[in-house]
Amino acid sequence: MTDIGGINDKSFNASAWEGMQEAHVANSNITVKNASSSSAADYAPNISAFLGQKCAIIVTVGYLMATATGNAASANSGTKFAIVDCALGSASCAINPNGKPSTPPANVDSLVYNTAQDAFQGGYLAAGMTKTGKVATYGGLKIPTVTIYMDGFWDGVQYYNSQHHTHVTVLGWNEQTQSGEFSNSFTDLTKGQTFAQQFISEGADIIFPVAGGVGLGSAKAVQNADTAAGSQKVNMMWVDTDGCVSAPQYCQYFITTVEKGIQASVKGAVIAAANGTFKGGTYVGDLANGGVQLSPYHTFATKIPAALQAEINTIKAQIISGKIVPATKSPV
């Protein structure tokens, strides 16, 4: 069951649906279906509809579905659930609306991702690639699953500055003050285009939207800047799922994608439910287990200096070893 971004958001909702389809391919006895939400008011009714259809596992996509998922799981212990982007019952993703931690039902598999880690790599890469000394990021909503990306990106830029004695500036977010720009939407492409145009006018030449489908509007603004006479060259980083696969029309502008392995984790939860090995609990995807990563560089593979690529690989190893711990105020 997708959040309001819809099944074709080119981002986290689409990734979850792809994971379910992969489960069907792996086991033809698994039949999958989906429902989209137009607003938060659709969460509980959509879950109820799936319960009425006797679904063996219901996968809800998004931090905002915590209460609806937790309530349904508590009332239907014979049905298995998985929720993407939410450690159900934690202080950051509480079941009850007042935000207090509560014990999650045992029949829920929480799928979360430490995206501060690969976003740190992305920020470092952006700082190494900028020509103007300014990069930018913005979010869809000010929620932990969005700001954790922005925290990692900001911190990666600061680390690059400390290593190279540069002064690259991040527009749109400050990890220390937790203040920045948000579209308050995951679907409004016009807002994405407006944000990108503003950042470009302020001198940013690399933009990292963390706003689902809204980022497609930013990609359009970057494309327009590329074709405008006398304008600076602008590129992007995509989020969640490899942008060159989900939005190939803009691949030439995507340096990389800061990915989280939604497909693999959702596929695993569904197959476990089918095989009788489902345990519930919390899965945390990180660089060590491949649950988060930078996508291939695609058209930028020959444009990113070899020395910078080597630094990115070293940073990955140092994050895994614990030598580098990306700063974030957003809990996993």
Order of alpha helices (4+ residues) and beta strands (2+ residues): alpha-alpha-beta-alpha-beta-beta-alpha-beta-alpha-beta-beta-beta-alpha-beta-alpha-beta-alpha-beta-alpha-beta-beta-alpha
